Amino acid sequence: MFLTILTINSVVREPQPLEGVRITVQDSVWIKRDTFATYNLFPVLPEGMTYNEFKYLQIKIDYWDRMWSMILPGYLHFITYDRTGGFISASVRILGLALMGYAMYIGAPGAVEGLDPNALKLNAGIFGVGMFLNFAGWVYDVVHGEYRLRDMQMRILYRYRSTYPYQFIPPTEDVSGVE
């Protein structure tokens, strides 16, 4: 049921156009609706921009992506094309889940049978370490994944904005108020 709601919401949700905003770009194509029910603007790309740079600029992380990263280890790193960070996050979270599973299914029955307080404390400690690793892996995935994406997008924008031809056109009439 939960997956059905996620799928329906990501496909059906209607974007709301901004009111009072006019977008003007020369030689652009405005597409009212595409397959994902979003509004797209295809601007003229700068000279020399590669497809990979264009892909990085098109990635947007929203709350659905953050939610999916709770379920799928390393999700945000993988959708931002950072495989190393994704494998680090996934391995830390899988280790945490393994420790939690060990504490629940192997350690707990043995500790409860003998009612040994030291075994119960050890089992609770193993479970706590597993929870911490799982949470730390998720936080690393979200925070570091978004940081890497924004850093890469800013580097690309800076590269092409600094090489974009800029020409200063002085105003035609005197706007200083001095006669």
Secondary structure, 3 states (H helix, E strand, C coil): CHHHHHHHHHHHCCCCCCCCCCCCCCCCEEECCCCCCCCEEECCCCCCCCHHHHHHHHCCCCHHHHHHHHHCCCHHHHHCCCHHHHHHHHHHHHHHHHHHHHHHHHHHHHHHHHCCHHHHHHHHHHHHHHHHHHHHHHHHHHHHHHHHHHHHHHHHHHHHHHHCCCCCCCCCCCCCCCC
